[in-house]
């Protein structure tokens, strides 16, 4: 099979032929992109204990939401598969790519328990949506969460805030924070028509969920505080209002990066590669390079949402590019 045929086949796996996937109603919406991405081999999920890191007096725990399985041709639509495979092999990864981790962050600060992103919930992909069971296994009840801060509105970061049917909050005592630009984008009635076909169902689902929780959502901008010792850091490109979260305390810092840097090989060795899930791919490249420079120059650790578990590490220069050093 030619590379073009492989890409077209993978594209059909993402977009799907069943238009019921895109109806903005209950489980049909929650199926969205996740149900359409069906790889022949799904990585089995095993319960994962949180990993904890300290930023001064602030406790940062990484809690797994499971893994996602997304075709490499969707991740890197403009990169020859052989070139991507060679990069992965050089970094000790499978040449066809590996399932993508989903690393949710729980911050204990100032008497609050703040989630940064909420995972995908149970209806996106069968190997994801494990956040609630991992929180409960660690003795953290959903009603103990006081705030959820979103990096952006993609399903694997936001859909976990509601129950299986989309009727009620999964974290009933929490308020929510999202960047104003991100809110405006996903709640605009024209957004499902403007995004690529593979994201139309997800856009409809995200818009519906945001309207469901609208009364509890605070909208913030770059530099605003989103919790004690936490502030938004503008990182647009993946989505228009994408935000990283800067954690600062006691002279120490940490960046929770969301989906700016998503792969331990690609994002650091080839930040110039265009990423399929970035809505503005050129802006995504510029943002990655800017953040990589900041993390390297200021020696700030990073937690990447999709970087191999637990996604925590530092960044250093490697020739003309960078490399990720797990902690």
Residue pairs with C-beta under 8 A, 6 or more apart in sequence:
1 9
3 80
3 81
3 82
6 73
6 81
7 73
7 77
10 71
10 72
10 73
10 74
11 73
11 74
11 198
13 36
13 37
13 38
13 39
13 71
14 33
14 36
14 37
14 70
14 71
14 74
14 198
15 36
15 197
15 198
16 35
16 36
20 28
21 28
21 31
21 32
21 35
21 36
21 201
22 28
22 32
22 192
22 200
22 201
22 204
23 29
23 204
24 192
24 204
24 205
24 207
24 208
26 165
26 166
27 123
27 165
29 166
29 201
29 204
29 205
29 208
30 121
30 123
30 124
30 159
30 164
30 166
30 205
31 123
31 201
32 124
32 155
32 201
32 202
32 204
32 205
33 124
33 155
33 198
33 199
33 201
33 202
34 68
34 120
34 123
34 124
34 125
34 128
34 155
34 156
35 123
35 124
35 125
36 198
36 201
37 68
37 69
37 70
37 71
37 74
37 125
39 69
39 70
39 71
41 69
42 69
42 99
42 125
42 126
42 127
43 67
43 69
43 99
43 127
44 127
45 66
45 67
45 127
45 130
47 130
47 133
47 134
47 137
48 63
48 64
48 130
48 134
48 309
49 134
49 137
49 138
50 61
50 62
50 63
50 64
50 106
50 134
50 138
51 61
51 62
51 310
51 312
52 59
52 60
52 61
52 62
53 60
53 61
53 62
53 254
53 301
53 303
53 312
53 327
54 60
54 252
55 229
55 247
55 248
55 249
55 250
55 252
55 253
55 254
56 229
56 248
56 249
56 250
56 251
56 252
57 249
57 250
58 107
58 108
58 109
58 228
58 229
58 247
58 249
59 107
59 108
59 109
60 105
60 106
60 107
60 108
60 247
60 254
60 256
60 303
61 105
61 106
61 107
61 108
61 138
62 103
62 104
62 105
62 106
62 303
62 309
62 310
62 311
62 312
63 103
63 104
63 105
63 106
63 131
63 134
63 135
63 138
64 101
64 102
64 103
64 104
64 130
64 131
64 134
64 309
64 310
65 102
65 103
65 104
65 119
65 120
65 128
65 129
65 130
65 131
65 134
65 156
65 160
66 102
66 119
66 125
66 127
66 128
66 129
66 130
66 131
67 99
67 100
67 101
67 102
67 127
67 128
68 99
68 100
68 102
68 120
68 124
68 125
68 127
68 128
68 156
68 306
69 99
69 100
69 125
69 127
70 100
72 81
72 84
72 96
72 97
73 81
73 276
74 198
74 276
74 277
75 97
75 263
75 266
75 275
75 276
75 277
76 84
76 266
76 273
76 274
76 275
76 276
77 274
77 276
78 273
78 274
79 273
79 274
84 97
84 266
85 95
85 96
86 95
87 265
87 266
87 269
87 270
88 94
88 95
88 96
88 97
88 98
88 265
89 95
90 265
91 264
91 265
91 269
93 264
93 265
98 308
99 127
100 262
100 263
100 306
101 305
101 306
101 307
101 308
101 309
101 311
102 119
102 120
102 128
102 156
102 305
102 306
103 303
103 304
103 305
103 306
103 307
103 309
103 310
103 311
104 115
104 116
104 117
104 118
104 119
104 131
104 305
105 115
105 116
105 117
105 245
105 256
105 303
106 113
106 114
106 115
106 116
106 135
106 140
107 113
107 114
107 115
107 116
107 227
107 230
107 247
108 114
109 227
109 228
109 229
109 230
109 249
110 227
110 228
110 229
112 146
112 147
112 227
112 228
113 140
113 144
113 145
113 146
113 147
114 145
114 146
114 147
114 148
114 149
114 226
114 227
114 230
115 145
115 147
115 148
115 149
115 171
115 174
116 148
116 149
116 151
116 245
116 256
117 148
117 149
117 150
117 151
117 157
117 158
117 258
117 305
118 131
118 148
118 150
118 157
118 158
118 159
118 160
118 161
118 170
118 171
119 128
119 129
119 130
119 131
119 132
119 156
119 157
119 159
119 160
120 128
120 129
120 155
120 156
120 157
120 159
120 160
121 129
121 159
121 160
121 161
121 162
121 164
121 170
122 129
122 164
123 129
123 159
123 164
124 155
124 156
124 159
128 156
129 160
131 160
132 142
132 160
132 170
135 141
135 142
136 142
142 170
142 171
142 172
143 171
143 172
143 173
144 173
145 171
145 173
145 174
146 173
146 174
146 175
147 174
147 175
147 176
147 177
147 226
147 227
148 161
148 171
148 174
148 175
148 176
148 177
149 176
149 177
149 178
149 226
149 227
149 230
149 245
150 157
150 158
150 176
150 177
150 178
150 179
150 182
150 243
151 157
151 242
151 243
151 244
151 245
151 256
151 257
151 258
151 259
151 305
152 158
152 179
152 182
152 238
152 239
152 241
152 242
152 243
152 258
152 259
153 178
153 182
153 183
153 185
153 186
153 206
153 210
153 239
154 202
154 206
154 239
154 259
154 277
155 202
155 205
155 206
156 305
157 258
157 259
157 305
158 206
158 209
158 210
159 205
159 206
159 209
160 170
161 169
161 170
161 171
161 176
161 209
161 213
162 168
162 169
162 170
162 209
162 212
162 213
163 169
163 170
166 208
166 209
166 212
169 213
169 216
174 216
175 216
175 217
175 218
176 213
176 216
176 217
176 218
177 217
177 218
177 219
177 220
177 226
177 227
178 210
178 217
178 218
178 219
178 220
178 241
179 219
179 220
179 221
179 222
179 232
179 234
179 241
179 242
179 243
180 219
180 220
180 221
180 241
181 221
181 236
181 240
181 241
182 239
182 240
182 241
182 242
182 243
183 210
183 217
183 219
183 241
184 241
185 191
185 239
185 240
185 241
186 203
186 206
186 207
186 210
187 207
187 210
187 211
188 207
189 207
191 203
191 207
192 200
192 203
192 204
192 207
193 200
195 202
195 203
195 279
210 217
220 226
220 232
221 232
221 234
222 232
222 233
222 234
222 243
223 231
223 232
223 233
223 234
224 231
224 232
225 231
226 232
226 245
229 247
229 248
229 249
230 245
230 246
230 247
230 248
231 245
231 246
231 248
232 243
232 244
232 245
232 246
233 243
233 244
233 245
233 246
233 255
234 242
234 243
235 242
235 243
235 244
235 257
235 258
235 260
235 287
235 291
236 242
236 280
236 283
236 287
237 260
237 278
237 279
237 280
237 281
237 282
237 283
237 284
237 285
237 286
237 287
237 288
238 258
238 259
238 260
238 275
238 277
238 278
238 279
238 284
238 287
239 279
240 279
240 280
242 258
242 259
242 260
242 287
243 258
244 255
244 256
244 257
244 258
244 260
244 291
245 255
245 256
245 258
246 253
246 254
246 255
246 256
247 253
247 254
247 255
247 256
253 298
253 300
253 301
254 300
254 301
254 302
254 303
255 291
255 295
255 300
255 301
255 302
255 303
256 303
257 291
257 302
257 303
257 304
257 305
258 305
259 277
259 305
259 306
260 267
260 284
260 287
260 288
260 291
260 304
261 267
261 268
261 288
261 291
261 292
261 302
261 304
261 307
261 324
262 275
262 304
262 305
262 306
262 307
263 306
263 307
264 304
264 307
264 308
264 324
264 326
266 273
266 275
267 288
267 304
267 307
267 324
268 292
268 315
268 318
268 321
268 322
268 323
268 324
269 318
269 321
269 322
269 323
270 321
271 285
271 288
271 289
271 292
271 321
271 322
272 285
272 289
273 285
274 281
274 282
274 284
274 285
275 281
275 284
278 284
292 315
292 322
294 300
295 301
295 302
295 314
295 315
296 315
296 316
296 317
296 322
299 314
301 312
301 313
301 314
301 327
302 311
302 312
302 313
302 314
302 315
302 324
303 310
303 311
303 312
304 311
304 313
304 324
305 311
307 313
307 324
308 326
312 326
312 327
313 324
313 325
313 326
313 327
314 324
314 325
314 327
315 322
315 323
315 324
315 325
316 322
316 323
316 325
317 323
